[in-house]
Amino acid sequence: MPPQRKSRKGLAIGIVAAVLVLAVGVGCFVWPGFLRREEVETEERSDREENVRPQHNERPENNVRPENNGQPGENGQPNGNGQPGENGQPGENGQPNGNGQPGGNEPPYVNPFADVKEGDWYYDALMWAGKNGIVSGTQFDPSGGATRAQALTFLWRAAGSPASNLPVSPYSDVTPDKYYYQPVLWGFEHGLISTAQDGKFHADNALNRAQAITFIYRAVDGEDFDLEQTFSDVQPGDWYYDAANWAYGAGVVGRNDNFTFGGSSQVTRAQFVTFMYRAFVKEASLLNQPAGGQTATQPTGGQTTTQPSTPAAETLTVRSSRSNGEAVTVKLQGLRDAVEGERTEASNGSGYNHKINGTLKRGGDAEFWAEPNPKLLMFYLYKGTERLGAVNSNDALKDFDRSHFTYSDLYRASVDTVGEKAFDDATTAVVTWSYYDLNLMLFIKLTD
């Protein structure tokens, strides 16, 4: 019988082996299909999730722009009349889509805005604001009008999106469900705004230049510059007089060829962010401080940093273009606080003015290059808004090298025409490179 037991054992082993072979064969046929089905389902699920991911655009579909009376409110604060509402809805949990300042190991910031391109006069300002979580989204709408709510929201984000200590809103039209609730409470708490006679904030009203500059002036606790009348349309009794003087003295705004400020003019989103950019790289302010007055820092990947600070530019290159697309470049070296200003349509509709601002100490020198050679070079000296003298390349500067010169060269070529006293008394020098339908206008503040 032992041989029979051995035979049954061999049979059992054979059956088991056959079953295993069959199972493996079936598995090889079925399992790849199962894996492929799971892979396809995973891809489809990922596609569905991608397609429903919300986009945080900065501006709303509809903007209603009521008239703004621009009058100051209580304690000299402007009344709540500004500009249409912001599409700048905050990200998850009411926080902006950005954590503030980038950490040292983070990848370079990539422009997310489809309507902002390198070469735009506001490009650097927008990249600074995007990198620091002040603005977000994929469309910025730079030419859209800024609103009071947007202005306070941008300033609040620049401050690190702090929670207000106020228990209730001081305005009847600012409720906790509004995206600008915390920004407005923060602004009120720090004295950027005050209550209006009707008790409302008017979040969606149009923001004008006087209000925009005043908000920023108060946010950065701007210093008072001892300047003579800076703008012909801003008088010492105007509620925004100090703010306008500070803005010019700090290089936040320049002056046009009529030396007007245009306080009631509406401010675009690009202009307001550019004003912020110019102010915050020059001033220390409560933007780094909570209501208690202690220094605050912003979290960045577990680290702490303070607000960014950029030293005054020693060299500035400004690129622009004529209406026909011809590229124009002006380079400045030796000016303090040199900053590129706005490119706007000329008041007579004949072309564009591209502004540049800088500061030069009397007795100092600066160097300028222009490419291509301009059609006309003009040089003016002003004391306040009074013109003290003017020369151009049709008269005193006829044999002047318009493409490369220094401020000392301008002095030597002009002094016999305008006089030594004009140079001594001037508070502003203006250099204009003219290219038919484009004027690059450099406003140099002269200091002792």
Secondary structure, 3 states (H helix, E strand, C coil): CHHHHHHHHHHHHHHHHHHHHHHHHHHHHHHHHHHHHHHHHHHHHHHHHHHCCCCCCECCCCCCCCCCCCCECHHHCECCCCECCCCECCCHHHCCCCCCCCCCCCCCCCCCCCCCCCCCCCHHHHHHHHHCCCCCCCCCCCCCECEHHHHHHHHHHHCCCCCCCCCCCCCCCCCCCCCCHHHHHHHHHCCCCCCCCCCCCCCCCECEHHHHHHHHHHHCCCCCCCCCCCCCCCCCCCCCHHHHHHHHHCCCCCCCCCCCCCCCCECEHHHHHHHHHHHHCCCCCHHHCCCCCCCCCEEECCEEECCCCCCCCCEEEEEEECCCCCEEEEEEECCEEEEEEEEEECCCCCCEEEEEEEEEECCCCCEEEEECCCCEEEEEEEECCEEEEEEECCCCCCCCCCCEEEHHHHHHHHHHHHCHHHHHHCCEEEEEEECCCEEEEEEEEEEC
